[in-house]
Amino acid sequence: MSTRYGLIGLGNVGADLARDAVSAGLDVSAFDIDRAALDRAVDAGVAPRADASMVAAEADVLILSLPNSPIVDRVLADGVFDSLRPGSLLIDMSTNLPARAVSLAAEGRDRGIRVIDAPVTYGQHGLVSYVGGAGADLEHAATWLDASVVEWIHVGPNGHGQYAKLAQNMLSGVGMGIVAEVLGFARAAGLDPGTLHDALRPTGAYSGLIERVLPAMQERRYGSAGTMALHAKDMGYALQTAGDLDVRLPFTAALHDVFEQVLSVGDRRWGQTALIEWWSPSTARPDDGRGAAA
């Protein structure tokens, strides 16, 4: 009998997971509160279910791809955890708080359910997953992970997948922030952004991040995948986790403030390249980073 996979959450990431898993020949049922998202998944070959608990009851392996930690908790509490059979595997591919990933694994053990955290990020060639959990559970998860992402990396025990994802988000977010800051500085100075781009290319300061985001910021191409709102949420998780670890994150804190200021006057569907809006004269900046006069 083949393994039955269930997926709850069919947003941008969940839709990609479902499509690739079905293309690889896996038996996938799914649910999302957004009927249009569910219909698109059906077109890709996913079997629809009427609610999340039904997906969980049928699944040998249940995957969550949800926007934030409170929604993960709400979905699990609303019959999903109770519907999972002992011996089943729960893979949380949402970006969740590391501490919650650890407690979720403990709750799963009490119920006879194996749990791993496997949050994802978009790499150059598709989705990449950072996996936290026990080795035996990874063997059970490998078929799903091999089918649904282009690469997955086991980074440690439960919670460490979430630590790695937050570290990656911090790095990419702060990197985008400094590219936007440089572009804002160049504009104010009257320096042509295209000339600046060419001038940076042969230097050690140049990177693939600059190659990708500077033109998009210059042309105000913000997209809607990998939204600023979700990234701001993840930065908040990083700051909350840093408090638990007693570690300072000054650059991440500054970036989080910029994200929130742009979101307060912009479109929450914008992608992260909308950071450049902070340097627009029309964008309110309660704290512009220059400090108060003495």
N, C-alpha and C positions, 0 to 999 in steps of 0.2 A: 504494500500500500504506500502510495507516494505521500510525502510530507505536505501538509496543508498549511499554507502561509496566510496570515491575516494582516491587513494594514489599516491603521486608523490615522487619517490625515492625508489629504490629497492636494496640498498646496503646491507651490513650485517644486519643492524638494520631493514631497511624497508622490507627485505625479511622475517625476523622473524615475524614482525608485520602482514604482509599479510598472511603468512601461518597460524598463530594462529587465525586471524580473520575469515578466510575462514573455518577453522576447527570448529569454533564456530557457523557457519551457516550464517555469514554475507555476504551480496551481495557487492563484492569489485571489482572495476575496477581500473586499474593502468597504469602508464607510467614511463619509465626510458629511458634515452638516450642510455644506454647500452643494446643492443638487447639481449645479452645472459642472462642478469639479468631479463629482461622482459620475455624471454622464460621460465626461471626457475619458475617464478611466475605463468605463465600460467599452467605449469605442476602441480602447487600446487592448482589450481582452480580459479585463478584470471582472470578476463576478461580484455584483453589487449586493449589499446586505442592508436591511432596514434600519439597523442601529449598531452601535459599537459593541454592545454586549453579545449580539449574535455573531459578530466577527470573532470575538474572543472565545466563545463557546466552541466554535468549529476549528480553531487554529491549533496546530501543534507548535507553531512558532508565530508569535504575535509581535508586530512591529508598530511602534508609535512614531509618527512624524508630525509633531505638534508645535505650535508657535512659542510656548513658554512653559515654565515650571508650574504655575497655577493651573493651566489648562491640563497638563499631564496629570496633576493630582485630581482635578475634578473628573476627568474621564475615567481614571482608575477607580475612584470612589463611587462613580455612578454605575456600578454593576460590572465593570470590566474585570477588575481583579477577582471578584467573586465568580465570574464566569469561566476563568481560566482553569483548566484541569491540572491537578498535580502531575509533575513531570514535564509540563510544557515549558517553553522558553520565551521570555519577554525581552525584546531588543528595543531599547529606547534610543531612537535616532534623533530625537529632539535635542536642542541645546538646553541643558538643564543645569541646575546648580550642582556642583560636585558633591556637596554634603547630602543633597537629596538623592543623588545617584547611589551613594553608599547606604542610606537608610532604606531606599527602595529595594536594594539587593537583599538587605536583612529581612525586610517584610516578606519578600519573595521566598526566602529560605524557610521562614515560618510556615508558609503555605505549601511548601514542596514545589515551588516554581523557581526555575533558574532565571537570573536577570543579568544582562550586560548593558552597558552604556556604549553607544556607538554613534555619537554626533557626527555630522558631515559638514564639509565645506566644498565649494567648487574649486577644483584645480584647473590646470591648463587643458586637460582632456576629459573632464567630467567630475563626478562626485568622488571625493576622498573621505574615508571614515577613520576616526580615531577610536579605538576599541579598548574599553576597560572591562575586565572580568577574568574569571578563572579559565585555565587552559582547556578543561574538558567541555566547558560551555561554548568556547570558541569553535571547537570541532563541530558542535551541533549547529552553530550559526554560520559556518563557513560557506555553505551552499548559497544561502541568501546573500551574504556579503559579496561573494564572488560574482553573483549574477547582477546585483543592483548597483554596485559602485565600481569605479575603474581601479581603485586601490584601497586597501585597508591595512592599518598598522596597529598591532597590539602594543599598547603603550604602558600597560600595567594592570593592577587590580581594579575593582569597581571604583568608579569616580575619576580614574585617571584619564579616561577618554574625554570627560568633560574638562578636566584641567588642561589637556592638550588643545582642545578646541578653543577654550578661552585664551590661551597663550597665542594661538594662531590669529584669533580675532584682534587681540591687542596689537600684534605686530602689523597686520595688514591695515588696521584702522589708523594707528598712529602714523604709519607710512603714508597713507592717503592724506592724512591731515597735513603732514609737512609738505607734500606735493602741492596741495591747495594753498598753503601758506606761501610757498615760493612763487606760485602763479599770481597770487594776490599782490605780493611784493613787486613782481615784475610789471604787472599792469600799472600799479601806482607810479612806478619809475618810468613808464613809457617804453619799456623794453618789449620788443616783439616776441610773443610766446613761441612762435615757430623758430625764430633765431635762437632763443634760449634753449629750446629742445635740441637743436643741432649742436649748440655749444656744449651741452651736457653729455651728449652721446659718447665722445671719446674719453670721458673722465671716469674716475673711480666712483663718483657719486651716482652714475647712471645705473638703472636697474630695469627689470621687466615691469615693475610696478609703474615707473615713470612712463615707459613705453605704452602701457595700457591706459592709464588714467589721465595723464596730462592732456592729451588731445580731447578726451571726452569732457573734461572739465572746461577746457578752452571753448568747446563748441556747445556747452551746456546740454550734453547728452547724458541724461540721468537714468534712463531705463526704469525697470520695475522689479528686476530680479535681485536678490540680495539687498533688500530694502534697508534704508538708513534706520527706519524704526526698529527693525529686528537687530541691527548691529548695535544700536543704542541700548537696547535691552540687554544684549550680550555684554556690552561694556559695563552696564550696571551689575550684572552677575559677577564680572571680574572684580569690580570694586568691592562688592559684598564679600566675595571669597577672600580677597586680600585682607579684609578686616578680620576674617576668621584665622588667617595665617599670620597676622601681624606683620605684613609686608607693605611697603609704600609703593604706590603706582601714580606718581605725579603726572606723567605724560598721558596715561590712560584717563585720569580724572579730568585733565584739561580737554582732551578729545571728547569725552562724554558731555561736557558742558557745551562744546561747539555743536555736537549732534543735536542736543536738546534745543538749543537756541534756533537752529535752522528748522527743526521740525515744528517749533512753535509758530513759525510764520510761513511754512511751506507745505508741501504735499507729503503725507506719510508714506505714499507709494514710491517716492523718489528712491533711487539707488544711492549708494554711498558717495558717488562722485558729486552729488549735490552739496557736498561740503563747501565747494567754492562759493556757494550763495552767502556764506558767512562774511565774505569779503566784498559783497555787493553793497552799495550805498543804501539800498532799500531794505536790507536785513538788519533788524534790531540787534544790537550787541551790548547788553548791559555791562559786560566786562570784556574789553577788547584786548586784554592781555598786556597792555602797556603799563598798567599800574596807576595808582592815584598820585597826584602831585604831592610832594612833601610839604 
